[in-house]
Amino acid sequence: MRKVLLVAILGLGVVAASSLMRDPSRVAAAPQSTAVFDADGKLKLPEGYRHWVFVGAPLTPNALNNGKAGFPEYHHVYVEEKNLDVYLKTGSFPEGTVFVKELTRVLNPTFPDGSRTEPSGRGYFNGEFNGMDVTVKDSKRFAATNGWGFFNFGHHPLPYSSWAKEASAAECAGCHQAFVAKTDMTWIQFYPILRDGDKTK
């Protein structure tokens, strides 16, 4: 009797497994997006982003842009590992991808070009945190801006706003649409791991 029961259980397991293999839609869905929206479409300030993958930190200081740089700080850019992995395999980011761009000022400049001298030499160094911008990929919600929504949680020292409404196309999306629409609305060329892939594997 026990042998018969065991054979029956094993048989059901094989049938279930083969059914899943034939029907991929029944396999568990991808992890849920980190993005949290309220009823008005405002985005909640992401949590834990400093533990995500750090992809780079462009710098466009005022001193090198006639005092009128669009973003005169370092841009510390983070993305979750699960979404980076998909990009490295497919060349595009999955739905629900969240990018965080946290700004930091240049540390107390002592030269007109915004640099200073430290034991490592003359250069630019990270100062205080000074704001955050976030982008979210959601093709349905942000169909009008190539599938990405842009949010500003403040361009000022900590603390940032807890929630942010979607920025207008003129504020953010328009520039991405004009210059990087062909690379999934992302400035791939500025980030070695996105541009060149992960060479450590």
Residue pairs with C-beta under 8 A, 6 or more apart in sequence:
19 26
20 26
20 27
30 82
30 94
30 96
31 82
32 96
33 95
33 96
33 97
33 98
33 136
33 138
34 46
34 47
34 80
34 96
34 98
35 43
35 44
35 46
35 96
35 98
35 136
35 138
36 43
36 44
37 43
37 44
37 141
38 44
38 163
40 165
41 141
41 165
41 166
42 163
42 164
42 165
42 166
43 134
43 136
43 149
43 151
43 163
43 164
43 165
43 166
44 162
44 163
45 132
45 153
45 160
45 161
45 162
45 163
45 164
46 98
46 100
46 134
49 78
49 98
49 100
49 102
50 78
50 102
52 78
52 79
52 80
52 81
52 100
53 78
53 79
53 80
53 81
53 84
53 193
54 76
54 77
54 78
55 77
55 78
55 79
55 84
55 191
55 193
55 194
56 75
56 77
56 190
56 191
56 192
56 193
57 74
57 75
57 76
57 77
58 74
58 75
58 77
58 187
58 190
59 73
59 74
59 75
59 106
59 124
60 69
60 70
60 71
60 72
61 69
61 72
61 73
61 106
61 113
61 114
61 124
62 68
62 69
62 72
62 114
63 109
63 112
63 113
63 114
63 115
64 113
64 114
65 72
71 103
72 106
73 103
73 104
73 105
73 106
73 130
73 131
74 103
74 104
74 105
74 106
74 124
74 126
75 101
75 102
75 103
76 101
76 102
76 103
76 104
77 99
77 100
77 101
77 191
78 99
78 100
78 101
78 102
79 93
79 97
79 98
79 99
79 100
80 97
80 98
83 93
83 94
83 96
83 97
83 98
84 193
86 92
86 93
86 94
87 93
87 94
87 97
87 184
87 194
88 193
88 197
88 198
91 184
92 184
93 137
93 184
93 186
94 137
95 137
95 138
95 139
96 136
96 137
96 138
97 136
97 137
98 134
98 135
98 136
98 137
99 134
99 135
99 136
99 186
100 132
100 133
100 134
101 132
101 133
101 134
101 135
102 129
102 131
102 132
103 129
103 130
103 131
103 132
103 133
103 155
104 126
104 127
104 128
104 129
104 130
105 126
105 127
105 128
105 130
106 114
106 115
106 124
106 125
106 126
106 127
107 116
107 124
107 125
107 126
107 127
108 116
108 127
109 115
109 116
110 116
110 117
111 122
114 124
115 122
115 123
115 124
116 122
116 123
116 124
116 125
118 125
128 157
129 157
129 158
130 155
130 156
130 157
131 152
131 153
131 154
131 155
131 156
131 160
132 152
132 153
132 154
132 160
133 150
133 151
133 152
133 153
133 172
134 150
134 151
134 153
134 164
135 148
135 149
135 150
135 151
135 172
135 185
136 142
136 148
136 149
136 151
137 147
137 148
137 184
137 185
138 147
138 148
138 149
139 147
141 149
142 148
142 149
142 166
144 169
145 169
145 173
145 176
145 177
145 185
146 173
146 176
146 177
146 181
146 185
147 185
148 173
148 176
148 185
149 166
149 173
150 166
150 167
150 171
150 172
150 173
150 176
151 164
151 165
151 166
151 167
152 164
152 167
152 171
152 172
153 160
153 161
153 164
154 160
154 161
167 173
169 177
173 185
176 185
176 186
177 185
179 187
180 186
180 187
180 188
183 189
186 194
188 194
188 195
189 195
